[in-house]
Amino acid sequence: MKIKVGVIYGGESVEHEVSIISAMQAMNKLDEEKYDIIPIYITKDREWYTGEMLKDIEVYQDLSLIKKYGKNVVLYYKNGSFVLQKKTFPRTIVNEVDIILPVVHGTNVEDGGLQGYLQTIGVPFVGSDVYASVVGQDKVFMKDIWKNVKLPMTDYVWFYDADYKRDQEEVIQKVSKLKYPVIVKPATTGSSVGIAVCSNEEELVDAIDEAIQYDKKILVEEVVQNLKEVNIAVMGNYERQKVSEIEEVLSGHKFLTFADKYIGDGKGKLKGMKAGVKGPSKGMASANRKLPADLPEKVRKEVEDIAVKAFRALGSSGNSRIDFLIDEKTNKVYINEINSIPGSLAFYLWEAKGINFSSVLDEMITIGVKDYKKRMSKTHSFESNILQGFALHGGVKGMKGKLR
């Protein structure tokens, strides 16, 4: 019997379209001999849809078609099964799922929000749990944890948008403790959205004004000189981990931009989304890169070791990509950030090590099943009811005043 895999993607996130690309790639590579593939698309206004039509990327060029022809559903637990039920009358059950594969990016979906819902209803799912998803999305939380386990990072400061609006001069003074140039980032976005490099205070103000459009928490870090950016993926959970090949990302900018990652021809057209062509876009697989990265063996080993320590420190699970910054002149390695659900699921990093995308997905699902069994083996509630036989003067009516 095939495993019913619900692939969830989209959501209210600035990385909505990136998620669609990654999900199309994943659904195209899931082994149909092993799995029934059930697309579950979350619109930007948080409505959930399913239907075979959603496997065709052309559908997303006109989102009104999805609302017209797709099935608007909710996911919940019913009579021992996890079901997708229509929201409109007649409220029939459209499908069942055995496990969820979230292929989501950014706030409201990758950051623990979706994982919390899945964990609450009890459905098995692939990837990091709520806690690891939260700290994997919030760059400040993540860096504070890594700092505690003494992983090498550039100096940084952070502040809230409210701090900046209340006393801009105080925040600028706080940032001045760092050495220019600095890089300004919204703390919880991905895909390089809202990021800017600043060489002076005037540029810093402009960058902060832009960043607070996307997030309430802002991170400012020192820029690594003689920069080489490299990425590596880690597969596993807190018990076991393995690493992918290392890539060097190539960009004509001071950091890898959203356009470097996803925009192809300079006209705003996503690579691979040509008219009349069905199937997945290249997504992150289209970015310019050197694979494998040209690194001294000592530096390569250092990147691998730090990546595993970082993955375990956050309690990550599944398949995560970890990004590094290297000063080419000194070969000093700095860890930058983790992507709990990376663009294109970082399949190209595993393929460079001889592991195809279908096998990567198999392993992710296997880890998800193991994590679920481990979670279920722990005690989360007690069968006893401490309210049973509890005497309260005045009965239920007497409770009204006490509960207000």
Number of C-alpha atoms within 10 A of each C-alpha: 7 11 14 17 24 25 24 24 27 28 27 17 22 19 22 20 20 26 27 28 26 28 30 24 23 22 23 17 17 19 16 12 9 13 15 17 21 22 23 29 27 22 18 14 9 13 15 24 23 27 17 12 14 20 24 14 19 18 14 14 9 9 11 11 12 19 14 9 13 17 20 22 24 17 20 17 13 11 6 6 12 19 20 26 20 20 16 10 6 8 11 12 14 15 17 19 20 17 21 22 25 25 28 31 31 28 24 17 25 30 27 23 14 20 24 17 14 20 16 10 13 15 20 23 26 26 29 28 24 20 15 22 26 23 23 28 26 22 24 23 16 21 23 12 16 20 12 9 12 10 16 15 19 15 13 19 17 19 17 15 19 12 14 17 11 10 10 14 12 12 18 15 11 14 22 14 11 17 14 17 17 24 22 25 28 27 26 25 24 24 22 17 19 22 24 22 21 21 13 13 16 9 15 22 15 12 19 24 15 18 24 19 11 18 17 15 20 22 22 26 22 20 23 20 13 12 15 20 23 27 26 24 29 28 23 24 21 16 8 10 17 13 21 23 20 25 23 21 20 16 17 9 9 11 19 18 18 18 17 21 23 25 19 18 10 9 7 10 12 21 19 18 19 11 7 7 12 14 17 23 24 21 26 24 19 18 20 16 15 13 16 14 18 13 16 10 9 9 15 16 12 13 25 20 12 18 28 22 16 23 27 19 16 21 18 27 28 26 31 26 24 25 22 21 25 21 15 15 10 9 16 13 24 19 22 20 23 28 22 30 27 24 27 24 27 24 24 21 25 22 15 15 13 11 14 15 23 16 16 22 22 16 17 21 21 15 21 25 17 15 22 19 12 10 15 12 9 8 7 7 6 7 5 7 8 8 7 7 7 7 8 10 8 9 9 8 10 11 12 10 7 7 6 5
